[in-house]
Amino acid sequence: MNALKRHEKIMEILIERKEIEVSELSALLEVTGKTIREDLARLEEKGLLVRVHGGAMLAQNDQFGILSAKGTGDMHAAEKAEIAARALCYIEPGDIIALDGGSTTLEIARQLENVPLTVVTNDLFILSELARKDKIRLVVPGGERVRNVLIGPGSAAFVEGLNISKAFLSATALHPELGASIYTGDLVPYKKALVQTARHVYGVIEHQKFAKFALWTFAACEDMDVIITDSGLEPEQKKIFEQKNIVLDDGSGEKPNQT
């Protein structure tokens, strides 16, 4: 097991258990205690954990709030739950999927059954949610913690090297001409890498975000195979997107065919 895989596994264990000893990690990962201590030092440099006598724990008690199953709040919770339920229809056992950071993708993670899947995510909320589902394999791109996600200069390159079948992307706003956008530029390269790498790309975006735009565009509407939204989308807005041959799934008809 290479260093990156060990780091992923260590974080998976810590997210689930909060604290662990070097000796136990050494046995679980089948490497020496010296190697584990070096791994912990690297992860501590990134602010992901704190080394304590004989082991390590998550960086700080406040981090438990960031990793809480309560997530990022319940604004438009009903819409997010509806979108998540609809998104699950596109996921099949054995898929390799990517869940972008965000409250709607977190809701997808909550609703995912414990079935064989590989999930690529950099969202600490999602990691916390899925860590308890032992049949789901987690893949965590490296990086430093920025709010609720891990991001760094190597994150995009890491994603580009993966075989992702389906990526589910969140956005701050969605505009028929300006595409899917966000306000935080540091997340754009990672999101673009998901768009470019995944065989199928799905936007998961509440109807309140339609016809709006933020500072940074990370995907054109045409880059997404399907934009999954809730049933609150106004007919006028739906018509604008459909006239541009942008595929929407708001639950009003049959599930769109995947391209």
FENCORQUI-V213113 format. One record per residue. NEAR is the number of other ideal C-beta (glycine too) atoms within 8 Angstrom. D_CENTER is the distance of its C-alpha to the mean C-alpha in Angstrom with 1 decimal. Layout:
near={NEAR | NEAR}
d_center={D_CENTER | D_CENTER}
This chain:
near={7 | 5 | 7 | 7 | 8 | 13 | 13 | 11 | 11 | 16 | 13 | 12 | 11 | 15 | 12 | 8 | 7 | 7 | 9 | 10 | 7 | 12 | 8 | 9 | 13 | 13 | 7 | 8 | 11 | 6 | 8 | 6 | 8 | 6 | 10 | 14 | 10 | 8 | 12 | 13 | 9 | 10 | 13 | 12 | 6 | 10 | 7 | 11 | 13 | 9 | 9 | 8 | 3 | 6 | 12 | 14 | 10 | 13 | 8 | 6 | 4 | 6 | 10 | 9 | 6 | 9 | 11 | 9 | 7 | 3 | 11 | 7 | 5 | 3 | 5 | 7 | 8 | 7 | 12 | 12 | 10 | 11 | 16 | 14 | 9 | 10 | 13 | 10 | 7 | 11 | 10 | 4 | 6 | 5 | 10 | 10 | 14 | 13 | 13 | 13 | 13 | 10 | 11 | 13 | 17 | 14 | 14 | 14 | 14 | 10 | 10 | 14 | 5 | 7 | 8 | 7 | 14 | 10 | 15 | 13 | 16 | 11 | 14 | 13 | 16 | 14 | 15 | 11 | 12 | 13 | 10 | 6 | 9 | 5 | 7 | 13 | 7 | 12 | 10 | 13 | 13 | 11 | 13 | 8 | 11 | 9 | 4 | 8 | 12 | 14 | 11 | 9 | 4 | 9 | 16 | 11 | 8 | 10 | 15 | 9 | 5 | 10 | 4 | 14 | 9 | 15 | 14 | 13 | 17 | 12 | 14 | 8 | 11 | 14 | 12 | 9 | 4 | 7 | 12 | 15 | 16 | 14 | 7 | 7 | 6 | 6 | 13 | 11 | 8 | 13 | 13 | 11 | 13 | 15 | 14 | 7 | 10 | 12 | 5 | 12 | 13 | 15 | 15 | 15 | 15 | 12 | 13 | 7 | 10 | 13 | 7 | 9 | 7 | 10 | 6 | 10 | 9 | 14 | 15 | 7 | 15 | 7 | 8 | 15 | 9 | 13 | 14 | 14 | 13 | 12 | 7 | 8 | 12 | 8 | 6 | 6 | 11 | 11 | 8 | 10 | 13 | 9 | 6 | 9 | 6 | 11 | 9 | 13 | 11 | 11 | 8 | 4 | 3 | 3 | 6 | 9 | 4 | 7 | 4}
d_center={23.6 | 22.9 | 21.8 | 18.2 | 17.9 | 19.8 | 17.7 | 14.6 | 16.9 | 18.4 | 15.3 | 14.4 | 18.0 | 18.1 | 15.2 | 17.2 | 20.7 | 20.6 | 23.5 | 25.0 | 28.1 | 28.5 | 30.9 | 28.5 | 25.7 | 28.4 | 29.4 | 26.0 | 25.0 | 28.7 | 29.2 | 31.7 | 31.4 | 31.9 | 28.8 | 26.7 | 28.2 | 27.4 | 23.7 | 23.7 | 25.4 | 22.8 | 19.9 | 22.2 | 22.8 | 19.1 | 19.5 | 17.3 | 20.3 | 24.0 | 26.6 | 29.3 | 32.5 | 31.7 | 27.9 | 24.8 | 22.9 | 19.8 | 20.6 | 22.1 | 22.6 | 20.9 | 17.6 | 18.0 | 17.6 | 14.3 | 13.2 | 15.1 | 14.3 | 15.7 | 12.6 | 13.2 | 16.2 | 17.6 | 18.6 | 18.9 | 17.7 | 19.8 | 18.3 | 14.7 | 15.9 | 17.9 | 15.2 | 13.0 | 16.2 | 16.9 | 13.6 | 14.4 | 17.6 | 16.0 | 14.5 | 17.2 | 17.8 | 17.4 | 14.8 | 12.4 | 9.2 | 6.0 | 3.1 | 3.2 | 4.1 | 7.0 | 9.5 | 9.7 | 6.3 | 7.4 | 10.6 | 9.6 | 8.6 | 12.0 | 13.8 | 13.0 | 16.2 | 16.7 | 17.5 | 17.2 | 13.8 | 11.8 | 8.1 | 6.6 | 3.7 | 5.4 | 5.0 | 8.4 | 8.7 | 6.4 | 8.2 | 11.3 | 11.1 | 10.7 | 13.1 | 16.0 | 15.5 | 17.4 | 17.4 | 13.7 | 13.3 | 10.4 | 10.1 | 9.2 | 10.3 | 13.0 | 13.8 | 15.0 | 13.6 | 13.6 | 13.4 | 10.3 | 8.4 | 10.0 | 11.5 | 14.8 | 17.2 | 16.3 | 12.6 | 13.3 | 16.1 | 14.3 | 11.9 | 15.1 | 16.8 | 14.6 | 15.6 | 12.6 | 14.1 | 11.7 | 8.8 | 7.8 | 7.9 | 8.9 | 12.1 | 14.8 | 17.5 | 18.6 | 22.1 | 23.9 | 25.2 | 22.9 | 19.7 | 16.2 | 16.3 | 15.1 | 17.4 | 15.8 | 16.9 | 15.3 | 11.9 | 13.7 | 14.3 | 10.8 | 10.0 | 13.5 | 12.9 | 10.3 | 13.0 | 15.7 | 14.6 | 13.3 | 16.4 | 15.2 | 13.1 | 12.5 | 12.4 | 11.7 | 14.1 | 16.7 | 20.3 | 21.1 | 19.1 | 21.2 | 24.1 | 22.7 | 21.4 | 20.1 | 21.0 | 18.7 | 18.1 | 15.4 | 16.3 | 19.5 | 19.5 | 21.1 | 18.2 | 16.4 | 18.0 | 17.5 | 16.6 | 16.0 | 17.5 | 19.7 | 23.4 | 24.4 | 24.2 | 27.8 | 29.8 | 30.7 | 27.2 | 26.4 | 29.6 | 28.8 | 25.6 | 27.4 | 30.3 | 28.1 | 27.0 | 23.4 | 22.2 | 21.2 | 20.5 | 21.6 | 23.1 | 26.6 | 27.3 | 26.4 | 22.9 | 22.9 | 23.6 | 20.9 | 22.4}
